[in-house]
Amino acid sequence: MSRGVGPALALLLGLSAMTGALANAPPLPAGARAERLSPDEIAGWRDDDQRSALSIFARGCMASPPLRAGAKTPPGLEEACTAAVAAARPGPANRDSIRAFFESRFTFWRIRPAEGGQGFMTGYFEPEFEGSLTRSDAFPTPLYGRPADLVTRMTGDDWPGLDASLTAARRTPRGLEAFPDRTAIEIGALDGQNLEILWMRDPVDRFVLQVQGSGRIRLPDGTVTRLVYAGRNGHAYTSLGRVLSQREDIPPAQMTMDRLIARLKADAGFARDLIRQNRSFVFFARRDDLPPESGPIGGAGLPLTPLRSIAIDRSIWPYGLPVWIDATIPDGEGGGTERLARLTIAQDTGSAILGPARMDLFVGSGAKAGHRAGLIRHPVDFIVLWPRGDRP
């Protein structure tokens, strides 16, 4: 015969369940909130074809080592990445079994920033520019490889005497010093070190490439070389779109990447001075081994997939984390919009991507993708799939 539980015992059981749920919640900065959901509460979850997300997830949480170090991988995530290999093996597509895979290994948490409201989404892309392996009047702007004396700050590094905001420094006989900023580099701080890996048409093209973090360069003979992120000088990133918006009283919603580039291209002197407001400077490496059809390499060290790979704040979230996003964004074709409700994988990061519900959507490669990416500045429902503490 069954027996009912008394009010006190019921309260204890309820508190125990709540404590268990909170114990499995993702760690967040002060003020941010995580609300646990069931998959059935997520609009669109059962409509999304998650085969692509599973395939990306099965490639691994990150390369070893990643291009840019991220947050520590939580227990269960690496194991889930490994298990995804078997789940993604070729065979009859079974969308229900793929959803069941994610539902059994993860709990679902809607993340709210400390200031309230929804998350915030921007877009980025892999640009293609003309360039040359030799300097000429047509291609006078150098692109640099990573300097040998550049040291990237890792989590827990203590650099006495240096600004705490610096994410990189220069190793010298006297110890670590602040690395030259953009202006110093542009006027010759790296001259004579043979760091030039190719040459571009102008500083505006280089600026766009540095903002996007990867790109393709079409050489004079028609061949294409790929570029991947190799480090940055450690100074804080400044949004030139925000600076120009404030200077010229342009509403932020109207300050697209296309508009910013057009303004910079129209006046070389103005472009030089505005670009130098961003003291951050990015270095690159050539990766001619990448297949033409492959996406660029993200911070996790793995190829990105259009509309399925996202960049996150690497100080908060680990690479490989599945994230459900839901937003209505421009379609990039004639002013229409598209609802994007789908499972994505955190595979990249960026200097401007800061905060627990802040993300950057990889849109694709080329000018069309670039146009659409520049239009995306929208609220997003940001739902993290956090690995369960227990085995499924």
N, C-alpha and C positions, 0 to 999 in steps of 0.2 A: 504494500500500500504506500502511495507517495505521500509526502508531507510537505505542506507549505513552509516557506521561510518567514521568519519574523521580520518586522520593520528594520531592526538594528542590523540583522544579518544581510538583509537586502541592500541596505545602504553600504555595508562593507564590501559586498560583492560588486556593487556599482562603482565604488571608488577604486576597487582593484582593477576592474576592466578599464576605467579611465586612465589609471596610472600606467597600465600596460600599453595603451594606445599612445600616450604621450611619450613613453620610453622609446617607442619606435619612430618618433617624429624626427624629421631632419633638423640638425642644428642650424640656428638662424641668428643673425645679428640682433642686437637689442632693438625692441620696438616692432620688428617684423612678426607676422603671424602666420601660422600654418593651420589650416582647417582640413581635418580628415574627411575624405569622401569615399563612397563606394563607387565602383565603375558604373553602376546603373544610374548614378546621379550626374554623370558627365555627358552632356549633350553631344551627340555625334560619335561617342566612343565605339558603338557597335556598327557604325556606318563606315568607319575608316578602314581602308585596306592597308593593314600593317605589315605586309610582307616586306616592303622596302625597309621599314624601320628595323624589322628583325634581321634582315640581311646586313644592314649597317652595324647593328649591335653585335652580330656574330663575328665581325672582323676583329673584335677586341675592344676593351675599354680605352686603350691608348697604346701607342708605340713605346718601346723601351730603348732610350728615354724619349719622352715627348719633346716637341719643339719648345714648349713653354710649360714649366712645372705648374701643376694645378693643385687643388685641394686634395687631401688624403682620400684615397679610395675607401669607402666604408665597407664593413664586413658584408659579404653577400653579393656585392656588385660584380667583382671579378669572377666569382663562381657562376653568376647568372650569364655573364658574357660567354664563358666557356660552354655552359649548357646550351646557349643559343645556337652553337655550331650544329648540334644534332637536330635541333628544332628547325633549322633553316636548310637542311639537306634537300637536294632536288627531289621532287616527288609531287604528287597531287596537292594543289594548294588547298589548305584548309584554314579559312580565316578564323573559325571558331577556336581551333587548337592554338593558333597564334595568340589570339586574345587571352585564352586560358593560360598560356605561358606567362604573359606579363602579369595577369591577375594573381597567379599563384606565387610569384616571386617578389612582388612589390606591393606596398601600400601607396595610396594616392592622397596627395596633399596639395590643396590650393594655397598658393603663397601670396600673401598680401604685404606690400612694403610698409615701412614704419609710418609713412605719411598717409596711409590709407589708400583706398581706391584699388584699381587694377594694376597689373604689371605694365611695362612699356616696351614696345617693339620698334626696332629700326631694321633696315635691310642693308646687306652688303653683297659684293659681287667680285668676280675675278675679271679685271680689265685686260684689254689687249692694246698695246701701243707699238709704234714703230721705234726701232732703236738700232744700235750698231755696237760691234765689239771693239771698234776703234773710234777715237775722237775725231770730229770733223766740224766744219762750220754748221752743218745741218744737225749734228748731234753733239752739242757741247756740254750737256748736263750729266755729271757722273752719278752712277749708282754704285754704292759701296758694299763690299762684303764685310763680314764681322771682323772688327779689329782684334788683334791677338791680346791686347791688354784690357779688353772689356770684361768686366765681372758682373754677372747678374745676381741680384740679391735673392736668396732663397728664404723660405719661411724659417724664422728663428734666427736669421743672421743679425748680429749686432755690429753696427758700424759706428763706433764712437767718433764724434766730431763731424759726422756727415748729416745732412738734412734727412730726417726720417722719411720724407716723401720720395726720396730717390730710390728707384728700383734697379739701378745699375750704377757702376762706378768704374774708374780707371785704376788699374794696378800700376804703381810707380815704386821706385826705390825708397820713397819716403812713406809708403803705405797707400791706402786707398784714397783717391781724390774724386771729386765730381767730374764726370765726363763732360767734354765740351758740348755746349748746346747747339741748336740748329744754326744760329747765326755764326758762331765760331767755326763750325764745320764748313759752312758755305763760303767763308772767307779764307779757308786754307788750313784749318787745324789738323786735317788728316793728310795733307799733301806730303808726297815723298814716301808713303808707306805701301804703294802699289796695291791699294785696296779696290781700285776701280774694276768692276766686273763687266760693265757695259756702259753705254752712253745713250741718253735720251734727248728728245727734242728740246724740252724746256722744263723749268722747275715745277710748273703746274702739273705736267704729266707725272713727274716724280712724286709730288705731293699726293695725288690721287692714288698712285700705287702704294705709297706708304700708309695711307688711311685704310686701304682695303687689305693690306698685309700679304698679298700674293698677286701674281699676274703673268701674262704672256707677252713676250716681246717678239715682234716680227722683224727679222733682220733683213738687210737689203737684198739678199739672195732668195728671199721668200721663206726660209726656214723659220721655225718658231722655237724660242727657248723659254723654259718655264722658270719662274722665280718663286722662292718660298722664304718665309720669314726666318731671319737668322739672329735677331736680337735688336735691342734699341738702347739708346744712350741713357735712359733712366729718368729723364726729365718728364714732368707732368704733361699730359696731352691737353691741348686747348682746342676747342671746336671753333674752326674758322667761320662756319655757318652762323654760330651764335654771335661771334664778334661782329661779323658783317651785318647781321640782323640788327644789332644794337646801334652800330655806327650810322647806318643808313635808314633806320626806322622802318625796317621791313618786318611784317608780321612773321613770327617763327614758322607758322604753317605754310608760308609761301617761300621759305628759304630752302629750296630743294638743292640737291647736289648739282643738277644741270644748271641751275641759276648761278650757283656759286662759281662753277667752272667757267661759265660764260663771262662773268664779271672779272675773273682773274685773267682769262685769256685776252681780254680787251685792253689791258694796260700792264705791261711787264713790270714797271716800277711799282705800281700799286700791288701787283701780285707778290713781288719780292718782299715788300714790307709787311703785307698781311700774313703771308706764309710764315714769316719769322716770328709772328706772335705765338706760333706753336713751337715751343722749344724742343719737343720730342722729335727724334730722328731715328728712322728704322733702317736696319741693314738687311741684306738679302743674300741668298745663295742660289746658284743655278742648279736646276734639277732636270737635265735633258733626258733622264731615264723615264720620266713620267709619260705614260701613254697619252696621246692627244685627246682621247675621249674621257680621260680621268679628270675628276675635279681637283682643285688645288689642295694642298696639304694644310690642314688646320693645326691649331696649337697642340692637339692631342697626337700629332704626327701621322694622321691617317687622312685619306682623301675625303673631301666633302661631297655631299649629295645635294643638289638643288631642292629647296623647299622641305628637306628632311634633316639637314644639319643646322645646328644653331651655335652661336657663341654665347657664353655665359660669364659671369664674374668668377674667375678661377680661384679667388680667395675664399669663396663660399661653397661652390659646387664642384664636384669631381668630374673629370672627363668620363664619357661613357654613360652618363645618367640619362635615362629616358625622361622626356618632358612632354606633356600634352599641352598644346597651345590652341587657342581659339580666338581668332581676331578677324575683323573685316578690313581688308586692305585694298589699295588700288590694284587693278589688274594690269596696269601699265599700257593699256591699249584703248585710247580714246576717252579716258575719264571714267570708265566703269569701275566697279568694285567686285571683290570676290571674298567669300567667307572661307577662311582657312582654318579648319578644325582637324587636327591630325597629331599623330605621335611623331616626335622628333628626337634626335639624339644630340646631346651636348658634346661637340667635337672641337670647339674653337673658343677663343677668348679675344679680348680686345681692350685697349687702354681706356676707352670710353664706356665700356660695358661694366658698370658698377652698380651693385645692389642685388638683393635676393630675387627680385621679380623683373629684372632687366635682361633683355635678350636681343641678339642680332640674328636675323634670319639670312642664311646664305641663299641667294636668289638664283645664281647661275653664273655663266661666263659670257662676256661680250657686251656690246653697247646696249642691246635691248634689255638684258638683265640689269645693266647699270642704270638705265632710265627708271625701271620699276623700283629697284632698290632705293634710289634717291627719293622716291615719293613716300616711302614707308616710315611713318612716325605716328604710331597708333597704339591705343590701349590693347592689352592682350590678357586673356585669362591664362595664367601660368600655373600649371599643375605638375608637380614633381612626382615621379614614381620612385619612391625610396625603398631600397632593398629591405626585405623582412629580416628581422633578427633571428627568426626561426626558419627551419627548412620547410619547403612546401610539402 
